[in-house]
Amino acid sequence: EQSSTQSLKMCQFAVDCGDNNYAPIVGPYDEANPSVVSEIAPWSDVASGKRLATQMKELFDKQTSDEFALALMLFFNRFIDKIPWVQHSIDVTWEKGLGNVEEIYNMVTKCGPCITKCLADENCKACIEALDEIDTRDQVASYRTVVSYESELLRDFSLCILQKNNIFGCTAEVPKIPYVKPLGSFRGKEMTKDIAKGIMIGHLEGCGDAALEGCKELDVSWKVACGANVAYDQFPSQNQLFYPSAKGDSMWYDPVFRVETIDGRNVWCKRHYRVRNEK
């Protein structure tokens, strides 16, 4: 029993190891000594390990730090302990077991009309089918897919399932690490909310006294020169617009960016977010 438990925690890959091409081991699955169970019992841990081995290899082959970290988190989440960043999935999987039935029932009873309209539309249906082909925990892949088929029907479908009813029980908390200490001062003055807002407004034209001295009155607040991680760098030509709300003390944030769709097109996207003061 102890040996079986230990085998679930094993993971082995040969990544850029030259001729030392060790066969992958993921949990109870060993590619060098495959078990027939992985073929005839897709719900088993061995089959789960085989699927994860294929997915992890694809992530390692992309050779980015983000994909490497995602691969490891997926393994730990499946065979060691739950990892909040990859714990939740909107996909139908063998790993969820009967949880799939509950999710499908909630989708049909709570979002039936939205689902019917989406599946009746060729574009919306194609997006759902494309999402079924990927692991939606891969945020870059899923986002590129959604952008490739954007429509009001898809927006309503997502809004009902993911936000209004949270069918998949997803939760998200702001990560506490790494901790980035906020600026305490700017241009020799103690930091205030007004100065902070002025920094975000940057060089955007038409913001009057809300902008700081030196504002160049451009059509954007800031242009992104380097992404914070690999995911950001998948979306080139990023333009950020921060501007005061016409009413109240809040602000608006409108990112405008370019996305390469899964079929090779380049499309411009825009989002609209409210920026509220911290309570």
C-alpha positions as CSV (number, residue, x, y, z in Angstrom):
1,E,0.0,0.0,0.0
2,Q,2.8,2.4,0.9
3,S,4.6,1.5,-2.4
4,S,1.4,2.3,-4.3
5,T,1.0,5.6,-2.6
6,Q,4.6,6.6,-3.4
7,S,4.2,5.6,-7.1
8,L,1.4,8.2,-7.4
9,K,3.8,10.9,-6.4
10,M,6.5,10.0,-9.0
11,C,7.2,12.2,-12.0
12,Q,10.0,11.8,-14.5
13,F,10.7,13.6,-17.8
14,A,13.8,14.0,-19.9
15,V,13.8,17.7,-21.0
16,D,16.8,18.7,-23.2
17,C,18.9,15.8,-21.9
18,G,20.6,14.9,-25.1
19,D,20.6,11.1,-25.7
20,N,19.3,10.4,-22.3
21,N,15.7,10.0,-23.3
22,Y,14.2,8.5,-20.2
23,A,10.6,7.4,-20.7
24,P,8.1,9.7,-18.9
25,I,6.7,8.6,-15.6
26,V,3.6,10.4,-14.3
27,G,2.1,9.1,-11.1
28,P,1.3,5.4,-11.7
29,Y,1.8,5.6,-15.5
30,D,5.1,4.5,-16.8
31,E,5.6,4.8,-20.5
32,A,8.4,2.2,-20.5
33,N,6.1,-0.3,-18.8
34,P,2.6,0.6,-20.0
35,S,-0.4,-1.0,-18.4
36,V,-3.4,-2.2,-20.3
37,V,-5.5,-0.5,-17.6
38,S,-4.7,2.9,-19.1
39,E,-6.5,1.8,-22.3
40,I,-9.5,-0.1,-20.9
41,A,-10.2,2.0,-17.8
42,P,-10.1,5.7,-18.8
43,W,-11.3,6.7,-15.3
44,S,-8.3,5.0,-13.5
45,D,-5.3,6.8,-12.1
46,V,-3.1,5.1,-14.7
47,A,-5.1,6.5,-17.5
48,S,-5.1,9.9,-15.9
49,G,-1.4,9.7,-15.6
50,K,-1.1,8.8,-19.3
51,R,-3.2,11.8,-20.4
52,L,-1.3,14.1,-18.1
53,A,2.0,12.8,-19.5
54,T,1.0,13.8,-23.0
55,Q,-0.1,17.2,-21.8
56,M,3.0,17.9,-19.8
57,K,5.2,16.9,-22.7
58,E,3.4,19.3,-25.0
59,L,3.9,22.1,-22.4
60,F,7.6,21.3,-21.9
61,D,8.1,21.4,-25.7
62,K,7.0,25.0,-25.8
63,Q,10.1,25.8,-23.7
64,T,8.8,28.8,-21.7
65,S,9.0,29.3,-18.0
66,D,5.2,29.7,-17.7
67,E,4.4,26.5,-19.6
68,F,7.0,24.7,-17.5
69,A,5.4,25.9,-14.3
70,L,1.9,25.0,-15.5
71,A,3.0,21.5,-16.3
72,L,4.4,21.0,-12.8
73,M,1.3,22.5,-11.2
74,L,-1.0,20.2,-13.1
75,F,1.0,17.2,-11.9
76,F,1.0,18.4,-8.2
77,N,-2.7,19.2,-8.5
78,R,-3.6,15.7,-9.8
79,F,-1.3,13.5,-7.7
80,I,0.0,15.4,-4.7
81,D,-2.3,18.2,-3.4
82,K,-4.8,20.7,-4.8
83,I,-3.2,23.8,-6.4
84,P,-5.7,26.7,-6.4
85,W,-4.3,28.2,-9.6
86,V,-5.1,25.1,-11.7
87,Q,-7.6,23.4,-9.4
88,H,-10.7,24.5,-11.3
89,S,-11.6,23.3,-14.8
90,I,-14.6,24.0,-17.0
91,D,-13.8,20.9,-19.1
92,V,-15.6,17.6,-19.0
93,T,-13.0,15.2,-17.7
94,W,-12.7,11.6,-16.4
95,E,-11.0,13.0,-13.3
96,K,-14.2,14.8,-12.3
97,G,-16.2,11.6,-12.3
98,L,-19.9,12.2,-11.4
99,G,-19.1,15.9,-11.0
100,N,-19.5,16.1,-14.7
101,V,-23.2,15.1,-14.4
102,E,-23.9,17.8,-11.8
103,E,-22.2,20.5,-13.9
104,I,-24.1,19.5,-17.0
105,Y,-27.4,19.4,-15.1
106,N,-26.8,22.9,-13.7
107,M,-25.8,24.2,-17.1
108,V,-29.0,23.0,-18.7
109,T,-31.4,24.1,-15.8
110,K,-29.8,27.5,-15.2
111,C,-28.5,28.5,-18.7
112,G,-30.6,26.4,-21.0
113,P,-31.8,29.2,-23.3
114,C,-28.2,30.6,-23.7
115,I,-26.8,27.2,-24.5
116,T,-29.6,26.5,-27.1
117,K,-28.9,29.8,-28.9
118,C,-25.2,29.3,-28.9
119,L,-25.3,25.7,-30.3
120,A,-27.8,26.9,-33.0
121,D,-25.2,29.5,-34.1
122,E,-22.4,28.2,-36.4
123,N,-19.8,30.6,-35.0
124,C,-20.7,30.1,-31.3
125,K,-20.9,26.3,-31.7
126,A,-17.5,26.3,-33.4
127,C,-16.0,28.1,-30.4
128,I,-17.4,25.6,-27.9
129,E,-16.0,22.7,-30.1
130,A,-12.6,24.4,-30.3
131,L,-12.5,24.9,-26.5
132,D,-13.3,21.2,-26.1
133,E,-10.0,20.4,-27.8
134,I,-7.8,22.2,-25.3
135,D,-7.3,22.4,-21.5
136,T,-9.0,25.7,-20.6
137,R,-6.6,26.1,-17.7
138,D,-4.1,27.1,-20.3
139,Q,-5.2,30.7,-20.3
140,V,-3.4,31.8,-23.4
141,A,-4.8,29.0,-25.5
142,S,-8.3,29.5,-24.2
143,Y,-8.2,33.3,-24.6
144,R,-7.0,33.1,-28.2
145,T,-9.7,30.6,-28.9
146,V,-12.5,32.8,-27.5
147,V,-11.2,35.9,-29.3
148,S,-11.2,33.9,-32.5
149,Y,-15.0,33.5,-32.3
150,E,-16.1,36.5,-30.3
151,S,-19.8,37.3,-30.6
152,E,-22.7,38.5,-28.4
153,L,-24.1,35.0,-28.2
154,L,-20.7,33.7,-26.9
155,R,-20.6,36.6,-24.4
156,D,-24.0,35.8,-23.0
157,F,-23.2,32.1,-22.9
158,S,-20.0,32.8,-20.9
159,L,-21.7,35.4,-18.6
160,C,-24.5,33.0,-17.6
161,I,-22.3,29.9,-17.0
162,L,-19.1,31.5,-15.5
163,Q,-20.2,34.6,-13.7
164,K,-24.0,34.7,-13.0
165,N,-24.2,31.0,-11.9
166,N,-20.5,30.0,-11.5
167,I,-21.5,26.5,-12.7
168,F,-18.0,25.1,-12.2
169,G,-17.5,26.5,-8.7
170,C,-14.4,28.5,-9.7
171,T,-12.8,30.9,-7.2
172,A,-10.0,33.4,-7.6
173,E,-8.0,35.2,-5.0
174,V,-5.4,37.9,-5.6
175,P,-2.0,36.1,-5.2
176,K,-0.1,37.3,-2.1
177,I,3.3,36.4,-3.6
178,P,5.5,37.8,-5.0
179,Y,4.8,40.9,-2.9
180,V,5.4,44.1,-4.7
181,K,5.8,47.1,-2.4
182,P,3.9,50.1,-3.7
183,L,5.7,53.4,-4.4
184,G,5.9,55.5,-1.3
185,S,6.7,58.7,-3.2
186,F,6.8,60.1,-6.7
187,R,8.9,63.1,-7.9
188,G,9.8,63.9,-4.3
189,K,6.3,64.0,-3.0
190,E,4.5,61.5,-0.8
191,M,2.2,59.2,-2.8
192,T,-1.5,60.0,-2.8
193,K,-4.5,58.6,-4.6
194,D,-4.5,61.6,-6.9
195,I,-0.8,61.1,-7.8
196,A,-1.4,57.4,-8.3
197,K,-4.3,58.1,-10.7
198,G,-2.1,60.6,-12.5
199,I,0.6,58.0,-13.1
200,M,-2.0,55.6,-14.6
201,I,-3.5,58.3,-16.8
202,G,0.1,58.9,-18.0
203,H,0.1,60.7,-21.3
204,L,-3.5,60.4,-22.3
205,E,-5.0,63.6,-23.8
206,G,-8.1,65.3,-22.5
207,C,-7.8,64.4,-18.8
208,G,-7.2,68.0,-17.6
209,D,-6.0,68.5,-14.0
210,A,-6.2,64.7,-13.4
211,A,-3.0,64.2,-15.5
212,L,0.4,65.0,-14.1
213,E,2.8,67.6,-15.2
214,G,4.6,66.4,-18.4
215,C,1.6,64.7,-19.9
216,K,2.2,64.6,-23.7
217,E,-1.5,64.6,-24.6
218,L,-1.3,61.4,-26.7
219,D,-4.1,59.0,-27.7
220,V,-2.9,56.4,-25.2
221,S,-1.8,56.5,-21.5
222,W,0.9,53.9,-22.0
223,K,2.2,51.4,-24.5
224,V,3.5,48.1,-23.2
225,A,7.1,47.5,-24.2
226,C,7.6,44.2,-22.3
227,G,5.1,41.8,-20.9
228,A,5.1,40.7,-17.3
229,N,5.2,37.1,-18.4
230,V,4.9,34.9,-21.4
231,A,1.1,35.1,-21.4
232,Y,1.2,38.9,-21.8
233,D,3.7,38.6,-24.7
234,Q,1.2,36.5,-26.7
235,F,-0.8,39.7,-27.3
236,P,1.4,42.3,-29.2
237,S,0.7,46.0,-29.7
238,Q,-0.8,46.6,-26.3
239,N,-2.2,50.0,-25.6
240,Q,-3.5,51.1,-22.2
241,L,-5.9,53.9,-21.6
242,F,-6.7,55.1,-18.1
243,Y,-9.1,58.0,-17.6
244,P,-11.4,59.5,-14.9
245,S,-15.0,58.5,-14.6
246,A,-17.5,61.3,-15.4
247,K,-19.2,60.6,-12.2
248,G,-17.8,59.6,-8.8
249,D,-14.1,59.1,-7.8
250,S,-13.4,55.9,-9.8
251,M,-11.6,55.5,-13.1
252,W,-12.0,53.5,-16.3
253,Y,-9.3,51.2,-17.8
254,D,-9.5,50.4,-21.5
255,P,-6.8,48.0,-22.9
256,V,-6.6,47.9,-26.7
257,F,-4.5,45.0,-28.0
258,R,-3.8,42.8,-31.0
259,V,-4.5,39.0,-30.9
260,E,-3.4,36.3,-33.3
261,T,-6.4,34.0,-33.7
262,I,-6.1,30.2,-33.9
263,D,-6.6,30.4,-37.7
264,G,-3.8,32.9,-38.2
265,R,-5.8,36.2,-38.4
266,N,-4.7,39.3,-36.5
267,V,-7.6,41.1,-34.8
268,W,-7.8,44.1,-32.6
269,C,-9.6,43.7,-29.2
270,K,-10.8,46.2,-26.6
271,R,-11.9,45.7,-23.1
272,H,-13.6,48.1,-20.6
273,Y,-13.0,47.9,-16.8
274,R,-13.9,50.0,-13.9
275,V,-11.0,50.9,-11.5
276,R,-12.3,51.4,-8.0
277,N,-10.6,52.9,-4.9
278,E,-9.5,50.3,-2.4
279,K,-11.9,50.1,0.5
